């Protein structure tokens, strides 16, 4: 089994530059997992 990732979990996904290599990794993957952090909310 090989585990790979596109971006580290501590990075904001809105500021990750897309690369062609991401699509290559995804096209070869047998399984893709997505994890989301909860959105920050304001209590104002």
KEKOLVEX-344091 format. One record per residue: residue in one letter; y negated, x negated, z of N, C-alpha, C in turn. Coordinates in steps of 0.1 Angstrom, whole numbers. Layout:
BEGIN
NODE  res  nnorth  neast    nup  canorth  caeast   caup  cnorth  ceast    cup
NODE    a       Y      X      Z        Y       X      Z       Y      X      Z
...
END
This chain:
BEGIN
NODE  res  nnorth  neast    nup  canorth  caeast   caup  cnorth  ceast    cup
NODE    x      12     -8      0        0       0      0     -12     -9      0
NODE    x     -22     -5     -8      -35     -12     -8     -46     -2     -5
NODE    x     -55     -6      4      -66       2      7     -79     -5      3
NODE    x     -87      2     -4     -100      -3     -9    -111      7     -6
NODE    x    -123      3     -7     -134      12     -5    -146      8    -14
NODE    x    -154     18    -16     -166      16    -25    -178     12    -16
NODE    x    -180     18     -5     -191      14      4    -186     15     18
NODE    x    -192      6     26     -189       6     41    -194     19     47
NODE    x    -188     23     58     -192      35     64    -205     35     71
NODE    x    -210     23     74     -223      22     81    -235     23     71
NODE    x    -233     24     58     -243      24     48    -247     38     45
NODE    x    -260     41     42     -265      54     38    -261     56     23
NODE    x    -253     66     20     -248      67      6    -259     70     -4
NODE    x    -271     74      1     -282      77     -8    -289     64    -13
NODE    x    -285     53     -7     -291      40    -11    -281     30    -17
NODE    x    -269     35    -21     -259      26    -26    -261     27    -42
NODE    x    -262     15    -48     -264      14    -62    -250     17    -69
NODE    x    -250     26    -78     -237      29    -85    -234     17    -94
NODE    x    -221     14    -95     -216       3   -104    -205      8   -112
NODE    x    -203      3   -125     -192       7   -133    -178      4   -126
NODE    x    -178     -6   -117     -165      -9   -111    -161      2   -101
NODE    x    -170     11    -96     -166      22    -88    -158     32    -96
NODE    x    -161     34   -108     -154      44   -116    -140     38   -120
NODE    x    -139     25   -122     -126      18   -124    -117     20   -112
NODE    x    -122     18   -100     -114      20    -88    -110     34    -86
NODE    x    -119     43    -89     -115      58    -87    -105     62    -97
NODE    x    -106     57   -110      -97      61   -120     -83     56   -118
NODE    x     -81     45   -110      -68      39   -107     -62     44    -94
NODE    x     -70     52    -87      -66      56    -73     -55     67    -74
NODE    x     -46     66    -65      -36      77    -63     -41     87    -53
NODE    x     -50     83    -44      -56      91    -34     -70     87    -31
NODE    x     -79     97    -30      -93      94    -27     -97    102    -15
NODE    x    -103     96     -5     -107     103      7    -122    101      8
NODE    x    -129    112     12     -143     112     14    -146    116     29
NODE    x    -154    108     35     -158     111     49    -173    112     50
NODE    x    -178    123     56     -192     125     57    -197    125     72
NODE    x    -208    118     74     -214     119     87    -222    132     87
NODE    x    -223    138     99     -231     150    100    -246    147     97
NODE    x    -253    157     91     -267     155     88    -275    155    101
NODE    x    -285    147    101     -294     147    113    -303    160    112
NODE    x    -304    166    123     -312     179    124    -323    177    134
NODE    x    -334    185    132     -345     184    140    -345    197    149
NODE    x    -348    195    162     -348     207    171    -363    212    173
NODE    x    -372    208    163     -386     212    165    -388    227    161
END
